[in-house]
């Protein structure tokens, strides 16, 4: 591993794990699970837009229907945040929305940068790259512990710390280690313009899990936003479909 590779791992770990989870946690706490999941659902189109600048990519004009659907979905999410703040105040809901958008941008940067790094470094396997990213993420999280103690005013008992450790371990193993292993393998098998489309499944499951956690049905605005996200991704896939060869 060269010094440049370690530098790439640092920024990828920061964008895809450390900063992303900080923004994601703040978005969930201030805006709710459903809204956060729907905002993250725009990742497929964001990744595709960046990938559209690569050589041989689909022209941007063919992405127009997908972009319009995403814009409509964003309006639905904004309407939900402003007109139906629920238990949170409108200002808190807007803060959650801003954090969710920040998380979207952070993970988009990771998805694009990670795919391009994997394409350039064939001497490192996808599994090795995943473990190295986790190693750098762990080092970054250790540096955040003093900051967490410095800005935390509440006192926590041993049971709360144990629960935090258990949840953190589960997220590290299932989401970061196992999930990123599959993601890295997929990033080498699929082109960048299709890699982002797979995040639609995360949006669907996160929305379902969030509604089950909150024990409620989706609002009309949430259903409309999710429909726009799904249609936007499907139209994006259709724009990349190549006609079958004749003969």
C-alpha positions as CSV (number, residue, x, y, z in Angstrom):
1,X,0.0,0.0,0.0
2,X,1.4,3.4,-1.0
3,X,1.0,6.7,0.8
4,X,-1.5,7.8,-2.0
5,X,-3.6,4.7,-1.4
6,X,-3.8,5.4,2.3
7,X,-4.9,8.9,1.5
8,X,-7.6,7.6,-0.7
9,X,-8.8,5.3,2.0
10,X,-8.9,8.1,4.5
11,X,-11.2,10.2,2.3
12,X,-13.4,7.2,1.4
13,X,-13.7,6.2,5.0
14,X,-14.6,9.7,5.9
15,X,-17.2,10.2,3.2
16,X,-18.7,6.7,3.2
17,X,-18.7,5.9,6.9
18,X,-17.6,8.5,9.5
19,X,-19.2,11.7,8.1
20,X,-22.1,9.8,6.5
21,X,-23.2,8.2,9.7
22,X,-22.9,11.4,11.7
23,X,-25.1,13.2,9.2
24,X,-27.5,10.2,9.0
25,X,-27.9,10.0,12.7
26,X,-28.6,13.7,13.0
27,X,-31.1,13.4,10.1
28,X,-33.0,10.5,11.8
29,X,-33.1,12.3,15.2
30,X,-34.3,15.6,13.8
31,X,-36.3,14.6,10.8
32,X,-37.4,11.0,11.3
33,X,-36.6,7.7,9.7
34,X,-39.0,7.9,6.7
35,X,-37.9,11.3,5.5
36,X,-34.2,10.4,5.8
37,X,-34.7,7.2,3.9
38,X,-36.5,9.0,1.1
39,X,-33.8,11.6,0.7
40,X,-31.1,8.9,0.6
41,X,-33.2,7.3,-2.1
42,X,-32.1,10.0,-4.6
43,X,-28.6,8.5,-4.5
44,X,-29.0,6.4,-7.7
45,X,-29.7,9.4,-9.8
46,X,-27.0,11.5,-8.1
47,X,-24.4,8.8,-8.8
48,X,-25.6,8.3,-12.4
49,X,-25.4,12.1,-13.1
50,X,-21.8,12.1,-12.0
51,X,-21.1,8.9,-13.9
52,X,-22.7,10.5,-17.0
53,X,-19.5,12.5,-17.5
54,X,-17.5,9.3,-18.0
55,X,-16.6,8.2,-21.5
56,X,-19.4,6.3,-23.3
57,X,-22.1,7.4,-20.8
58,X,-25.7,8.0,-21.7
59,X,-26.4,11.6,-22.8
60,X,-27.9,13.8,-20.1
61,X,-31.0,14.6,-22.2
62,X,-32.1,11.0,-21.9
63,X,-31.9,11.4,-18.1
64,X,-34.5,14.2,-18.1
65,X,-37.5,12.1,-17.1
66,X,-35.6,10.6,-14.2
67,X,-34.5,14.1,-13.1
68,X,-38.0,15.5,-13.2
69,X,-39.3,12.6,-11.2
70,X,-36.6,13.1,-8.6
71,X,-37.4,16.8,-8.4
72,X,-41.1,16.0,-7.9
73,X,-40.1,13.5,-5.1
74,X,-38.0,16.1,-3.5
75,X,-41.0,18.5,-3.5
76,X,-43.1,15.9,-1.8
77,X,-40.4,15.4,0.9
78,X,-40.1,19.1,1.5
79,X,-43.9,19.4,1.7
80,X,-44.0,16.6,4.3
81,X,-41.3,18.3,6.3
82,X,-42.9,21.8,6.3
83,X,-46.6,21.1,6.3
84,X,-46.6,18.1,8.6
85,X,-43.8,18.5,11.1
86,X,-45.3,16.0,13.5
87,X,-43.8,15.9,17.0
88,X,-40.8,18.0,15.9
89,X,-40.9,21.7,15.2
90,X,-40.5,22.9,11.7
91,X,-37.0,24.2,12.3
92,X,-35.9,20.9,13.7
93,X,-37.5,19.1,10.7
94,X,-35.6,21.4,8.3
95,X,-32.4,20.7,10.2
96,X,-33.0,17.0,9.7
97,X,-33.7,17.5,6.0
98,X,-30.5,19.4,5.6
99,X,-28.5,16.7,7.4
100,X,-30.1,14.1,5.1
101,X,-29.1,16.0,2.0
102,X,-25.6,16.3,3.4
103,X,-25.6,12.5,4.0
104,X,-26.7,12.0,0.4
105,X,-23.9,14.1,-0.9
106,X,-21.4,12.4,1.3
107,X,-22.3,8.9,0.2
108,X,-22.6,9.9,-3.4
109,X,-18.9,11.1,-3.2
110,X,-18.0,7.8,-1.6
111,X,-19.9,5.6,-4.2
112,X,-18.2,7.4,-7.1
113,X,-14.8,7.7,-5.6
114,X,-14.8,4.1,-4.3
115,X,-15.8,2.7,-7.7
116,X,-13.1,4.6,-9.5
117,X,-10.5,3.6,-7.0
118,X,-11.4,-0.1,-7.3
119,X,-11.2,0.2,-11.1
120,X,-7.7,1.6,-11.0
121,X,-6.3,-0.8,-8.4
122,X,-6.7,-4.3,-9.7
123,X,-3.8,-5.5,-7.5
124,X,-6.0,-5.1,-4.4
125,X,-9.0,-7.3,-4.1
126,X,-12.5,-5.9,-3.3
127,X,-12.5,-7.7,0.1
128,X,-9.0,-6.4,1.0
129,X,-10.1,-2.8,0.1
130,X,-13.2,-3.2,2.2
131,X,-11.2,-4.4,5.3
132,X,-8.7,-1.5,4.8
133,X,-11.6,1.0,4.6
134,X,-13.0,-0.4,7.9
135,X,-9.6,-0.2,9.5
136,X,-9.3,3.5,8.6
137,X,-12.9,4.1,9.7
138,X,-12.1,2.6,13.1
139,X,-9.1,4.9,13.5
140,X,-11.3,7.9,12.7
141,X,-14.0,6.9,15.1
142,X,-11.4,6.6,17.9
143,X,-10.5,10.3,17.3
144,X,-14.1,11.2,17.6
145,X,-14.5,9.7,21.1
146,X,-13.0,12.7,23.0
147,X,-15.2,15.1,21.0
148,X,-18.3,13.1,21.8
149,X,-17.5,13.2,25.5
150,X,-16.7,17.0,25.4
151,X,-20.0,17.9,23.8
152,X,-22.2,15.5,25.6
153,X,-23.9,17.0,28.7
154,X,-26.1,14.1,29.7
155,X,-24.9,11.3,31.9
156,X,-25.3,7.7,30.7
157,X,-25.4,4.5,32.7
158,X,-23.5,1.3,32.1
159,X,-26.6,-0.3,30.5
160,X,-26.9,2.6,27.9
161,X,-23.2,2.3,27.1
162,X,-23.5,-1.5,26.6
163,X,-26.5,-1.0,24.3
164,X,-24.5,1.6,22.3
165,X,-21.6,-0.8,22.0
166,X,-23.9,-3.7,20.9
167,X,-25.6,-1.5,18.2
168,X,-22.3,-0.1,17.0
169,X,-20.9,-3.6,16.7
170,X,-23.9,-4.9,14.8
171,X,-23.8,-1.9,12.4
172,X,-20.1,-2.3,11.9
173,X,-20.3,-6.0,11.1
174,X,-23.6,-6.1,9.1
175,X,-23.7,-2.7,7.4
176,X,-20.1,-1.7,7.1
177,X,-18.1,-5.0,6.8
178,X,-20.6,-7.4,5.1
179,X,-22.6,-4.7,3.3
180,X,-19.5,-3.0,1.9
181,X,-18.0,-6.3,0.9
182,X,-21.0,-7.0,-1.4
183,X,-21.0,-3.3,-2.5
184,X,-17.3,-3.5,-3.5
185,X,-17.8,-6.7,-5.4
186,X,-20.7,-5.2,-7.3
187,X,-18.7,-2.0,-8.0
188,X,-16.3,-4.2,-10.0
189,X,-18.9,-6.1,-11.8
190,X,-21.2,-3.2,-12.9
191,X,-20.5,0.1,-14.6
192,X,-20.7,3.3,-12.4
193,X,-24.0,4.4,-14.0
194,X,-25.7,1.2,-12.8
195,X,-24.0,0.9,-9.4
196,X,-26.0,3.7,-7.8
197,X,-29.3,2.2,-8.9
198,X,-28.9,-0.7,-6.5
199,X,-29.3,1.7,-3.5
200,X,-33.1,1.7,-4.3
201,X,-33.4,-1.5,-2.3
202,X,-31.9,0.2,0.8
203,X,-34.5,3.0,0.4
204,X,-37.3,0.5,0.2
205,X,-36.2,-1.5,3.2
206,X,-35.3,1.5,5.3
207,X,-38.7,3.0,4.7
208,X,-40.5,-0.2,5.7
209,X,-38.3,-0.7,8.8
210,X,-38.8,3.0,9.8
211,X,-42.6,2.8,9.5
212,X,-42.6,-0.4,11.5
213,X,-40.4,1.2,14.2
214,X,-42.7,4.2,14.4
215,X,-45.8,1.9,14.2
216,X,-47.6,4.0,11.6
217,X,-48.7,3.9,8.0
218,X,-47.0,6.1,5.3
219,X,-48.5,9.5,4.7
220,X,-49.7,10.4,1.2
221,X,-46.7,12.7,0.7
222,X,-44.3,9.8,1.7
223,X,-46.1,7.4,-0.7
224,X,-45.9,9.9,-3.5
225,X,-42.2,10.6,-2.8
226,X,-41.4,6.9,-2.8
227,X,-43.3,6.4,-6.0
228,X,-41.3,9.2,-7.6
229,X,-38.0,7.7,-6.4
230,X,-38.9,4.2,-7.8
231,X,-40.1,5.6,-11.1
232,X,-37.0,7.9,-11.3
233,X,-34.7,4.9,-10.9
234,X,-36.6,2.8,-13.4
235,X,-36.6,5.5,-16.0
236,X,-32.8,5.9,-15.3
237,X,-32.3,2.2,-15.9
238,X,-34.4,2.4,-19.1
239,X,-32.2,5.2,-20.4
240,X,-29.2,2.9,-20.0
241,X,-30.8,-0.1,-21.7
242,X,-29.1,-1.0,-24.9
243,X,-31.1,-2.3,-27.8
244,X,-30.8,-6.0,-28.5
245,X,-28.6,-7.0,-31.4
246,X,-30.5,-8.1,-34.5
247,X,-29.4,-11.2,-36.2
